[in-house]
């Protein structure tokens, strides 16, 4: 009973991470299952069977909120399913001793990728056009294979690639990847069923992971509003790296004081990644606050002099003029109109004319320049 409770907490924690980052459910749960001593193939099979339920719930939610691009789902899900089936068959055919370092190496690499990605802001440039099948099909094939053999990796491989392409909104990237993962998880489960049989699935583990994931799904939607995804991604990436480093060091026969040195270096790298993530987060917030303050200090357009109606200006009484310069026998000076000459004679100073070019306040121009510099 205690083990099932721990597994339920594992599923809950994995879904919290996945709901906040849009990835890493399989990475987190597989890493923790391997750390608990579960065989690699059984861990991946159990995680993917539980993901059928969690990804179905996530896909329905994304569909209801309009976060799914069904064209992308259709072109990435089928190659992903083929890759996941092939990866599950491959993992089922090798021994546990050979699979453990392979799976740990994949998880370690993906965890290091999370550290690098979330330690600095992701700047994607908007590109024109639509995503084509020649890009989506190989991406789905590779992501599906890595997902099945590593116990996770569909989100960490597919989501960043679609984000960097800049041709989809971030919310639609996450929604489309999560929705297509339902097909990938189903294909991987079929592959494990053929390769391992029903005894390859730890049904109590599957049930515990599924219950924890379903409980955490609404909590994750609330958590993403509080905990910054950039900071959470750096923290989870370090956990995955340190946990799988133990398996790699054991498989490599490293002993003595060398593991301590390796753990110390990885720990320093983890701390540096978290510090960089915090600095990037603060820099992004300061830039956003600067833009908002500049826009708030800009006066509304209705307050500009050009927006004033001519009818609202007070009437100016014409000065009595006895005669024009021509009538008085005096020629007008160059550049001086007849009206201005008359106003000069009457002692009146003409008011300056406000044009549309001078109507914009200097503060508005400065704020626009500041906003463009921050966004750039």
C-alpha positions in Angstrom: 0.0 0.0 0.0 2.8 2.4 0.8 4.5 1.7 -2.6 1.2 2.4 -4.4 0.9 5.7 -2.5 4.4 6.6 -3.5 3.7 5.8 -7.1 0.5 7.9 -7.0 2.6 10.8 -5.7 5.1 10.1 -8.6 2.2 10.4 -11.1 1.0 13.5 -9.4 4.4 15.2 -9.4 5.0 14.2 -13.1 1.6 15.6 -14.2 2.3 18.8 -12.3 5.6 19.2 -14.2 4.0 18.3 -17.5 1.0 20.6 -17.0 3.4 23.5 -16.1 5.9 22.9 -18.9 4.0 21.1 -21.6 6.5 18.2 -21.4 8.4 15.9 -19.1 5.6 13.6 -17.8 7.3 10.5 -19.1 10.8 11.8 -18.2 9.9 12.5 -14.6 7.8 9.4 -13.9 10.3 7.1 -15.8 13.2 8.5 -13.9 11.6 8.1 -10.5 10.5 4.5 -11.4 14.0 3.6 -12.4 15.3 5.1 -9.2 12.8 2.9 -7.3 14.3 -0.2 -9.0 11.7 -0.9 -11.7 13.1 -2.6 -14.9 13.5 -0.1 -17.8 11.1 -1.9 -20.2 8.4 -2.3 -17.5 8.9 1.3 -16.4 8.4 2.6 -20.0 5.5 0.3 -20.7 3.7 1.3 -17.5 4.3 5.0 -18.1 2.9 4.8 -21.6 -0.1 2.8 -20.6 -0.9 5.5 -17.9 -0.3 8.2 -20.5 -3.2 7.0 -22.6 -5.5 8.2 -19.9 -3.6 11.4 -19.0 -3.0 12.5 -22.6 -6.7 11.8 -23.5 -7.8 14.2 -20.7 -5.2 16.7 -21.7 -6.2 16.5 -25.4 -9.9 17.0 -24.7 -9.0 20.0 -22.5 -6.8 21.6 -25.2 -9.5 21.0 -27.8 -12.2 22.7 -25.7 -9.9 25.7 -25.3 -9.1 25.9 -29.0 -5.4 25.0 -28.6 -5.2 22.3 -31.2 -4.1 22.5 -34.8 -5.6 19.3 -36.2 -3.6 19.6 -39.4 -0.4 19.4 -37.4 -1.8 16.6 -35.2 -2.7 14.6 -38.3 0.8 14.9 -39.8 2.9 14.3 -36.7 0.8 11.7 -34.8 1.1 8.8 -37.4 4.9 9.0 -37.8 5.2 9.4 -34.0 3.1 6.3 -33.6 5.3 4.3 -36.0 8.5 5.5 -34.2 7.0 4.7 -30.8 6.0 1.2 -31.9 9.5 0.6 -33.3 11.1 2.0 -30.1 8.9 -0.2 -27.8 9.7 -3.3 -29.9 13.5 -2.5 -29.7 13.4 -1.9 -26.0 11.5 -5.1 -25.4 14.0 -7.2 -27.3 17.1 -6.3 -25.3 18.0 -7.4 -21.8 17.5 -5.3 -18.7 21.2 -4.9 -18.2 21.7 -3.5 -21.7 18.5 -1.4 -21.6 19.3 0.4 -18.3 22.4 2.4 -19.5 20.7 3.1 -22.9 17.6 4.5 -21.2 19.6 6.4 -18.6 21.7 8.0 -21.3 18.6 9.2 -23.2 17.1 10.6 -20.0 20.3 12.2 -19.0 20.6 13.9 -22.4 17.1 15.2 -22.3 17.5 16.4 -18.7 20.7 18.3 -19.8 18.7 19.7 -22.6 16.0 21.0 -20.2 18.8 22.7 -18.1 20.2 24.5 -21.2 16.8 25.4 -22.6 15.3 26.9 -19.4 18.5 28.6 -18.3 18.0 31.2 -21.0 15.0 32.8 -22.7 13.8 31.0 -25.8 13.6 33.5 -28.6 11.7 32.2 -31.6 11.3 34.3 -34.7 8.1 34.4 -36.5 8.4 32.8 -39.9 5.9 32.9 -42.7 4.2 29.9 -44.2 2.8 26.6 -42.8 4.6 23.6 -41.4 5.1 20.9 -44.1 5.0 17.1 -43.9 8.6 16.8 -44.8 9.4 18.6 -41.5 6.6 17.1 -39.3 7.0 13.4 -40.4 10.7 13.0 -39.5 10.2 15.0 -36.3 7.4 12.7 -35.2 9.3 9.6 -36.1 12.4 10.6 -34.1 10.4 11.9 -31.1 8.2 8.7 -31.0 11.3 6.4 -31.0 13.0 8.4 -28.3 9.8 8.5 -26.3 9.4 4.8 -26.3 13.0 3.8 -25.7 13.7 6.5 -23.1 10.4 6.3 -21.2 9.7 9.8 -22.3 10.8 12.4 -24.8 7.9 13.2 -27.0 7.4 16.6 -25.5 11.0 17.6 -25.1 11.8 16.7 -28.7 8.7 17.8 -30.5 7.7 20.9 -28.6 10.9 22.9 -28.8 11.3 22.0 -32.5 7.8 23.4 -33.3 8.4 26.5 -31.1 11.7 27.3 -32.8 10.1 27.1 -36.2 8.0 30.1 -35.2 5.1 29.1 -37.4 2.7 28.2 -34.6 1.4 30.0 -31.5 3.0 28.5 -28.4 -0.4 27.5 -27.0 -1.2 25.6 -30.2 2.2 23.9 -30.1 1.6 22.6 -26.6 -2.0 21.6 -27.4 -1.2 19.9 -30.6 1.8 17.9 -29.2 -0.2 16.8 -26.1 -3.2 15.8 -28.2 -1.0 13.7 -30.7 0.7 12.1 -27.7 -2.4 10.1 -27.1 -1.8 8.2 -30.4 1.9 7.8 -29.6 1.2 6.4 -26.2 -1.3 4.0 -27.6 1.1 2.7 -30.3 3.9 2.3 -27.7 1.7 0.4 -25.4 0.8 -2.0 -28.3 4.5 -2.5 -29.0 5.2 -3.3 -25.4 2.2 -5.6 -25.3 3.6 -7.6 -28.3 7.1 -7.6 -27.0 6.6 -8.2 -23.3 3.1 -9.6 -23.0 0.6 -8.6 -20.3 3.1 -9.4 -17.6 5.3 -6.5 -18.8 2.7 -4.0 -17.5 2.7 -3.4 -13.8 -1.0 -2.7 -13.5 -1.0 -1.4 -9.9 1.8 1.0 -11.0 -0.3 2.0 -14.0 -3.3 2.6 -11.9 -1.4 4.6 -9.3 0.3 6.8 -12.0 -3.0 7.4 -13.7 -4.9 8.3 -10.5 -2.1 10.7 -9.5 -2.0 12.3 -13.0 -5.7 12.8 -13.1 -5.7 14.4 -9.7 -2.8 16.7 -10.7 -4.3 17.8 -14.0 -6.5 20.7 -12.6 -3.9 21.6 -10.0 -1.3 22.0 -12.8 -3.5 24.4 -14.6 -3.5 26.5 -11.4 0.2 26.0 -10.7 1.3 27.3 -14.0 -0.2 30.7 -13.1 2.0 30.9 -10.0 5.3 29.1 -10.6 7.3 30.3 -13.6 7.8 27.6 -16.1 11.4 28.7 -16.7 12.4 28.2 -13.1 10.5 24.9 -12.8 12.1 23.6 -16.0 15.6 24.2 -14.7 14.9 22.5 -11.4 13.4 19.4 -13.0 16.2 19.2 -15.5 18.7 19.0 -12.7 16.8 16.3 -10.9 16.7 14.2 -14.0 20.4 14.7 -14.7 21.6 13.8 -11.2 19.3 10.8 -10.9 20.3 9.2 -14.2 24.0 10.0 -13.6 24.0 7.3 -10.9 22.9 4.6 -13.4 25.5 5.8 -16.0 28.3 5.8 -13.5 27.4 2.3 -12.3 27.2 1.0 -15.8 30.6 2.5 -16.6 32.2 0.9 -13.6 33.2 4.3 -12.1 34.1 3.9 -8.4 36.1 5.6 -5.7 36.1 9.3 -5.4 35.3 9.9 -9.1 31.5 9.7 -8.6 31.7 12.4 -5.9 33.6 14.7 -8.2 31.1 14.0 -11.0 28.1 14.7 -8.7 29.8 17.9 -7.4 30.3 19.2 -11.0 26.8 18.3 -12.0 25.5 20.0 -8.8 27.5 23.2 -9.7 26.1 23.1 -13.2 22.6 22.7 -11.8 23.0 25.7 -9.5 24.4 27.8 -12.3 21.5 26.9 -14.6 19.0 27.9 -11.8 20.8 31.2 -11.3 20.7 31.9 -15.0 17.0 31.0 -15.2 16.2 33.4 -12.4 18.3 36.2 -14.1 16.5 35.6 -17.4 13.2 35.6 -15.7 13.9 38.9 -13.9 15.2 40.4 -17.1 12.1 39.4 -18.9 9.9 40.8 -16.2 11.8 44.1 -16.1 11.5 44.5 -19.8 7.8 43.8 -19.6 7.4 46.3 -16.8 9.4 49.0 -18.7 7.2 48.6 -21.7 4.0 48.7 -19.7 5.2 51.8 -17.8 6.1 53.6 -21.0 2.8 52.8 -22.6 1.0 54.0 -19.4 2.9 57.3 -19.4 1.9 58.0 -23.0 -1.0 60.6 -23.0 -4.1 59.6 -25.0 -4.4 60.8 -28.6 -7.4 63.0 -27.7 -5.2 65.2 -25.5 -2.9 66.2 -28.3 -3.2 69.7 -29.8 -4.0 68.3 -33.2 -7.1 66.7 -31.9 -8.6 69.9 -30.8 -11.5 71.0 -33.0 -11.1 74.3 -34.8 -14.6 75.2 -33.7 -13.6 75.0 -30.1 -10.9 77.6 -30.4 -11.9 81.1 -29.2 -12.8 83.5 -32.0 -10.2 86.1 -32.8 -11.4 89.6 -33.5 -10.0 91.1 -36.7 -8.2 94.3 -36.1 -9.5 97.3 -37.9 -7.2 98.1 -40.8 -7.5 101.3 -42.7 -5.6 100.3 -45.7 -3.5 97.5 -47.0 0.2 98.0 -47.8 -0.6 98.2 -51.4 -3.2 100.8 -50.8 -0.9 102.8 -48.6 1.7 102.8 -51.3 4.2 100.5 -49.4 5.3 97.3 -51.1 5.1 94.1 -49.0 8.4 92.7 -47.8 9.5 89.4 -49.3 8.0 86.4 -47.4 5.4 88.6 -45.7 1.8 88.2 -46.6 -0.7 90.9 -46.7 -2.5 89.7 -43.6 0.7 89.5 -41.6 1.6 93.0 -42.7 -1.7 94.2 -41.6 -1.4 92.4 -38.2 2.0 94.0 -37.7 0.7 97.4 -38.3 -2.2 96.8 -35.9 0.2 95.6 -33.2 -1.2 92.1 -33.1 1.0 89.0 -33.0 -0.3 86.0 -35.1 -0.8 82.7 -33.2 1.4 79.8 -34.2 -0.2 77.2 -36.5 -0.2 73.7 -35.1 0.3 71.0 -37.8 -0.2 67.3 -37.7 3.5 66.7 -37.8 4.1 68.6 -34.5 1.0 67.4 -32.7 2.6 64.2 -31.3 4.2 64.7 -27.9 7.8 63.9 -27.4 6.9 61.4 -24.7 4.9 59.2 -27.1 7.7 59.0 -29.6 10.2 58.1 -26.8 7.9 55.4 -25.4 7.5 53.9 -28.9 11.2 53.8 -29.3 11.7 52.2 -25.9 9.1 49.5 -26.6 10.7 48.7 -29.9 14.1 48.4 -28.3 12.8 46.1 -25.5 10.9 43.8 -27.9 14.0 43.6 -30.2 
